Amino acid sequence: MAAVRKRVWQLSGIGAFGASKSKVSSSFERAIFHPFPISGSRHFSQLVKSNRKHLFLVDTLALVRRLEGEGVPSKQAEAITAAMTEVLNDSLENVSQSLVAKGEMQKTEMMQEANLSKFKAEVQSSQGHHFSLLQHETEKLRNDIEKMRSELRNDIEKMRSELRYEIDKVTAGQRLDLNLERGRIREELADQSAETNNLTNKLDREIHSLRAQLEAAKYDVIKYCIGTLVSISAVGLAVLRILM
């Protein structure tokens, strides 16, 4: 109300006259703080628009007539009415801006929640796809190892069968050569067995390495998710603290 009075004195130009100021102030207070008489034929005289396209319904004609009835000159009554209308429109504009700001804040929070849900879904999808690929590669390596082991067993059994056949066929005079051949075959078998063991050890090491990489990747994804959630939570708390 102090703002209304100040605006009234600025527009009416009567602040320099002490007696007139006292009279207008008394008349203005009676016009503002005492309700208008209610009648069935009363109509609002003007629909006032603010500069920002908000509407405020003011019965300016009745207010001017009431001020004139209290002894206020016509021009001053119109200036007072215009000042009241402007102040009321400014107040309405401030309330409207406050409500718009709250709506924008809620919209921002909803967008952040949607982005967080989308990010969680993408991380889970990427993690599942990565784990599936690693499991597929591990299973493929296991199948290759089993296949190679089976082939090596078959080759060894075949060589043993051939050796037995040669032993049965060889005569007593050829046993020395047969023993030499047997020694050579044993050496080859030993070499093949050593190579088989080396290959098996190498494959086992590869399997262990893949498992370690799988665990490391899983931990990295978990740490990344946790870090991201903590960062988003911190940003959200900071925004809420600033807004509050």
C-alpha positions in Angstrom: 0.0 0.0 0.0 3.0 2.3 0.6 4.0 1.7 -3.0 0.5 2.7 -4.1 0.6 5.9 -2.1 4.1 6.8 -3.4 3.0 6.2 -7.0 -0.2 8.2 -6.5 1.8 11.3 -5.3 4.2 11.0 -8.2 1.4 10.9 -10.8 -1.0 13.4 -9.2 1.6 16.1 -8.6 0.1 17.3 -5.3 3.0 16.4 -3.0 4.0 20.0 -2.7 0.8 21.2 -1.2 0.4 20.3 2.5 -3.3 21.0 2.9 -4.3 19.4 -0.4 -2.1 16.4 0.4 -3.8 15.8 3.7 -7.2 16.1 2.1 -6.4 13.8 -0.8 -4.7 11.2 1.4 -7.8 11.1 3.7 -10.1 10.8 0.7 -7.9 8.2 -0.9 -7.8 6.0 2.2 -11.6 6.2 2.6 -12.0 5.2 -1.1 -9.6 2.3 -0.9 -10.3 0.8 2.5 -14.1 1.2 2.6 -15.9 -1.2 0.2 -18.0 0.0 -2.7 -21.8 -0.2 -2.2 -23.2 -3.3 -4.0 -26.1 -2.9 -6.4 -27.7 -5.1 -8.9 -27.1 -2.7 -11.8 -23.3 -2.2 -11.2 -20.9 -3.0 -14.1 -17.2 -3.0 -14.4 -16.2 0.0 -16.5 -12.8 -1.0 -17.9 -10.8 -4.1 -18.7 -7.1 -3.0 -18.1 -4.2 -4.7 -19.9 -0.7 -4.7 -18.6 2.3 -4.4 -20.9 3.0 -8.1 -20.6 -0.4 -9.2 -21.8 -1.9 -10.2 -18.4 -5.5 -9.1 -17.7 -6.7 -7.5 -14.5 -10.4 -6.4 -14.1 -10.7 -2.9 -12.4 -13.8 -0.8 -11.9 -12.0 2.4 -12.6 -15.1 4.5 -13.2 -16.6 3.6 -9.8 -13.2 4.3 -8.1 -12.9 7.8 -9.8 -16.5 8.6 -8.8 -15.8 7.6 -5.2 -12.7 9.7 -5.0 -14.5 12.7 -6.5 -17.3 12.2 -4.0 -14.7 12.4 -1.2 -13.5 15.8 -2.5 -10.6 14.8 -4.7 -10.4 16.8 -8.0 -11.2 14.9 -11.2 -7.7 14.8 -12.7 -6.2 13.7 -9.4 -8.8 11.0 -9.0 -8.0 9.7 -12.5 -4.2 9.8 -11.7 -4.8 7.9 -8.4 -6.9 5.3 -10.3 -4.2 4.9 -13.0 -1.5 4.5 -10.3 -3.5 1.8 -8.5 -4.1 -0.1 -11.8 -0.4 0.0 -12.7 0.6 -1.2 -9.2 -1.9 -4.0 -9.2 -0.9 -5.1 -12.7 2.8 -5.1 -11.6 1.9 -7.2 -8.6 0.0 -9.7 -10.8 3.0 -9.8 -13.2 5.4 -10.6 -10.3 3.1 -13.4 -9.1 2.9 -14.8 -12.7 6.7 -14.7 -13.1 7.1 -16.5 -9.8 4.7 -19.3 -10.9 6.5 -19.6 -14.2 9.8 -20.0 -12.5 8.5 -22.9 -10.3 7.1 -24.6 -13.4 10.4 -24.3 -15.2 12.2 -25.8 -12.2 9.8 -28.8 -12.1 10.3 -29.2 -15.9 14.0 -29.2 -15.4 13.8 -31.8 -12.6 11.6 -34.1 -14.8 14.1 -33.8 -17.7 17.0 -34.7 -15.4 15.1 -37.7 -14.1 14.4 -38.8 -17.7 18.0 -38.4 -18.7 19.2 -40.3 -15.7 16.8 -43.2 -16.4 17.9 -43.2 -20.1 21.6 -43.3 -19.0 21.0 -46.2 -16.6 19.3 -48.1 -19.4 22.1 -47.5 -21.8 24.7 -48.5 -19.2 22.9 -51.7 -18.4 22.4 -52.6 -22.1 26.1 -51.9 -22.8 27.2 -54.0 -19.8 25.0 -56.9 -20.8 26.2 -56.8 -24.4 29.9 -56.7 -23.3 29.4 -59.6 -20.9 27.6 -61.6 -23.6 30.5 -61.1 -26.0 33.1 -62.1 -23.4 31.2 -65.2 -22.5 30.8 -66.1 -26.2 34.5 -65.7 -26.8 35.4 -67.8 -23.7 33.0 -70.6 -24.7 34.5 -70.5 -28.2 38.0 -70.9 -26.8 36.9 -73.8 -24.5 35.4 -75.6 -27.5 38.6 -75.1 -29.5 40.7 -76.4 -26.7 38.5 -79.5 -26.3 38.6 -80.1 -30.0 42.4 -79.9 -30.1 42.7 -82.2 -27.2 40.4 -84.7 -28.8 42.5 -84.5 -32.1 45.7 -85.0 -30.2 44.3 -88.0 -28.3 43.2 -89.5 -31.6 46.6 -88.9 -33.2 48.3 -90.5 -30.2 46.0 -93.5 -30.3 46.6 -93.9 -34.0 50.3 -93.7 -33.6 50.2 -96.3 -30.9 48.1 -98.6 -33.0 50.5 -98.3 -35.9 53.5 -98.9 -33.6 51.9 -102.1 -32.3 51.2 -103.2 -35.8 54.8 -102.6 -36.8 56.1 -104.4 -33.7 54.0 -107.5 -34.4 55.2 -107.5 -38.0 58.9 -107.1 -37.4 61.0 -110.2 -37.1 63.5 -111.0 -34.5 66.4 -109.8 -36.7 64.9 -106.4 -37.0 64.3 -105.8 -33.3 67.3 -103.6 -32.9 66.1 -101.3 -35.6 62.7 -101.6 -34.1 64.0 -100.5 -30.7 65.7 -97.6 -32.3 62.5 -96.7 -34.1 60.6 -97.1 -30.9 63.0 -94.7 -29.2 62.6 -92.2 -32.0 58.8 -92.5 -31.8 58.9 -92.1 -28.1 60.9 -88.9 -28.5 58.4 -87.7 -31.0 55.6 -88.6 -28.7 57.4 -86.9 -25.8 57.9 -83.8 -28.0 54.3 -83.8 -29.0 53.2 -84.3 -25.4 55.4 -81.4 -24.4 53.9 -79.3 -27.2 50.5 -80.4 -26.1 51.2 -79.4 -22.5 52.6 -76.1 -23.6 49.6 -75.4 -25.8 47.3 -76.4 -22.9 49.1 -74.2 -20.5 49.0 -71.3 -23.0 45.3 -71.8 -23.5 44.8 -71.9 -19.7 46.7 -68.7 -19.4 44.6 -67.1 -22.1 41.4 -68.2 -20.3 42.6 -66.8 -17.0 43.6 -63.5 -18.8 40.1 -63.3 -20.3 38.5 -63.9 -17.0 40.6 -61.2 -15.4 39.7 -58.8 -18.2 36.0 -59.7 -17.7 36.2 -59.0 -14.0 38.1 -55.7 -14.6 35.6 -54.6 -17.2 32.7 -55.4 -14.8 34.3 -53.4 -12.0 35.1 -50.5 -14.3 31.5 -50.4 -15.4 30.2 -50.5 -11.8 32.7 -47.8 -10.7 31.6 -45.7 -13.7 27.9 -46.1 -12.9 28.5 -45.3 -9.2 30.7 -42.2 -10.1 28.1 -41.0 -12.5 25.2 -41.4 -10.0 27.2 -39.7 -7.3 28.1 -36.8 -9.7 24.4 -36.4 -10.8 23.3 -36.5 -7.2 25.8 -33.9 -6.2 24.8 -31.6 -9.1 21.1 -32.1 -8.2 21.7 -31.3 -4.5 23.7 -28.2 -5.6 20.9 -27.1 -7.8 18.3 -27.7 -5.1 20.5 -25.8 -2.6 20.9 -22.9 -5.0 17.1 -22.8 -5.8 16.2 -23.1 -2.1 
